Amino acid sequence: MTGVLTNKTKLSIVVPVLNERDCITTFINHLKTQWCQPQELIFVDGGSTDGTWEWLQKQDVTAYRSPQGRAVQMNAGAEQASGNLYYFIHVDSTLPYHFDQTLLQASHAGASAGCFQLEFDSKYWLLQWAASGSRWNHLLCRGGDQSLFITKKRFEALQGFNDRYRVCEDLELIKRLYRQGAFTVLPQKIKTSSRRFHENGVARLLIHFGVLHLMHWWGVGPQSLSLYYRWAVR
């Protein structure tokens, strides 16, 4: 990475967590093997009761607490970040090699917001088929598991995540980004856990997530989206 590129953009990685003690150690170790160089890493705990918060206090990471809810937590993390490029990611993600260099290069090339393509940690054909749609640059093909990078300037102009949304908070922000007409889908892939799909039934959960996407697309409000999610997802 060139010095010019590094000096132009500073990356802040924001990770919302809630009761993630079983996987957070693995995630941090993975993150540090995948980045090109150390980056600002911020965890925001939403009130964990399994020891996640206490464990974070003993690690060499930056951690804050906020009220529960990914939108609230990610906004809190952005508020504390010192970088001018934010990267929001879930703790059950597996990142592409040197993801930070990829994000910084994309920003340097003019991308102000975007995501990686998606793949699942399962070879089940239906999940592979669903993930393949993430290569298309369309709102209906977006999702929080693809992660999100966005410049501080653009994030602040949009006033961040709408904390009224307990689910689809990422889609709500991305929808506003698409309205502005500038969103970049990077060719590299981020891998996410398929555990929830296998627990709920792959086809069943894909259908329910598809319904949630369409409900959000049609302008259904945050309370109705939350009610549907709580009913549909175990």
FENHUJO-V115404 format. One record per pair of residues at least 12 apart in sequence whose ideal C-beta (glycine too) atoms are under 8 Angstrom apart, sorted by the first residue. I is the first residue (numbers start at 1). J is the second residue. Records with the same first field share a line. If there is no record, write none. Layout:
I=J ; J
//
This chain:
1=36 ; 37 ; 101 ; 104 ; 105
5=104 ; 105 ; 108
6=104
8=107 ; 108
9=83 ; 84 ; 85 ; 104 ; 107 ; 108
10=40 ; 82 ; 83 ; 84 ; 85
11=39 ; 40 ; 83 ; 85 ; 87 ; 100 ; 103 ; 104
12=39 ; 40 ; 42 ; 77 ; 78 ; 81 ; 82 ; 83 ; 85 ; 86 ; 87
13=31 ; 39 ; 40 ; 41 ; 42 ; 87 ; 89 ; 100
14=42 ; 44 ; 74 ; 77 ; 78 ; 81 ; 86 ; 87 ; 88 ; 89
15=27 ; 41 ; 42 ; 43 ; 44 ; 77 ; 88 ; 89 ; 90 ; 91
16=43 ; 44 ; 46 ; 70 ; 73 ; 74 ; 77 ; 88 ; 90 ; 91
17=43 ; 44 ; 45 ; 46 ; 48 ; 52 ; 56 ; 73 ; 91
18=45 ; 46 ; 47 ; 48 ; 52 ; 68
19=48 ; 49 ; 50 ; 52
20=48 ; 50 ; 52 ; 91
21=48 ; 50 ; 51 ; 52 ; 55
22=50
23=91 ; 92
24=52 ; 55 ; 56 ; 91
25=55
27=91 ; 92 ; 93
28=41 ; 59 ; 61
30=94 ; 95
31=95
34=95 ; 96 ; 97 ; 98 ; 99
35=98 ; 99 ; 100 ; 101
36=98 ; 100 ; 101
37=100
39=83 ; 100
40=62 ; 81 ; 82 ; 83
41=61 ; 62
42=61 ; 62 ; 63 ; 64 ; 77 ; 80 ; 81
43=56 ; 61 ; 62 ; 63 ; 64 ; 77
44=63 ; 64 ; 65 ; 66 ; 73 ; 74 ; 76 ; 77
45=63 ; 64 ; 65 ; 66 ; 73
46=65 ; 66 ; 67 ; 68 ; 69 ; 70 ; 72 ; 73
47=65 ; 67 ; 68
53=65
62=80
64=76 ; 77 ; 80
69=163 ; 166 ; 169
70=144 ; 161 ; 169 ; 170
71=160 ; 161 ; 162 ; 163 ; 164 ; 165 ; 166 ; 169
72=161 ; 163
74=88 ; 160 ; 161 ; 169
75=160 ; 161 ; 163
78=152 ; 155 ; 160
81=152
83=152
84=151 ; 152 ; 153
85=103 ; 104 ; 107 ; 149 ; 150 ; 151 ; 152
86=149 ; 150 ; 151 ; 152 ; 155
87=100 ; 103 ; 147 ; 148 ; 149
88=147 ; 148 ; 149 ; 150 ; 170
89=147 ; 190
90=144 ; 145 ; 147 ; 192
92=192 ; 193 ; 195
93=145 ; 147 ; 190 ; 191 ; 192
94=121 ; 190 ; 191 ; 192
95=190
96=116 ; 188 ; 189 ; 190
99=116 ; 188 ; 190
102=186 ; 188
103=149
106=149 ; 184 ; 186
107=149 ; 151
111=149 ; 184
112=150 ; 151 ; 153 ; 154 ; 182
113=148 ; 149 ; 150 ; 151 ; 154 ; 177 ; 182 ; 183 ; 184
114=148 ; 149 ; 150 ; 183 ; 184 ; 185 ; 186
115=142 ; 146 ; 147 ; 148 ; 149 ; 184 ; 185 ; 186 ; 190
116=146 ; 147 ; 185 ; 186 ; 188 ; 189 ; 190
117=131 ; 134 ; 135 ; 146 ; 185 ; 186 ; 187 ; 188 ; 189 ; 190
118=131 ; 134 ; 143 ; 145 ; 146 ; 189 ; 190 ; 191 ; 192
119=131 ; 189 ; 190 ; 191 ; 192
120=191 ; 192 ; 193 ; 194 ; 197
121=191 ; 192 ; 193 ; 194
122=194 ; 197 ; 198
124=194 ; 198 ; 202
126=202 ; 203 ; 206
127=194 ; 197 ; 202 ; 206
130=206
134=146 ; 185
135=185 ; 187
136=185
137=183 ; 184 ; 185
139=171 ; 174 ; 175 ; 178 ; 217
140=213 ; 214 ; 217
142=170 ; 171 ; 174
143=170 ; 171 ; 209 ; 213
144=169 ; 170 ; 171
145=190 ; 192
146=190
147=190
148=170 ; 173 ; 174
150=177
154=177
158=173 ; 176 ; 177
160=173
161=173
162=222
164=222
165=222 ; 225 ; 226
166=222 ; 225 ; 226 ; 229
167=212 ; 222 ; 225 ; 226 ; 229
168=212 ; 216 ; 222 ; 225
171=213 ; 216
172=216 ; 222
175=216
196=233
199=234
200=233 ; 234
205=232 ; 233
208=228 ; 232 ; 233
211=228 ; 232
212=225 ; 228 ; 229 ; 232
215=228
//
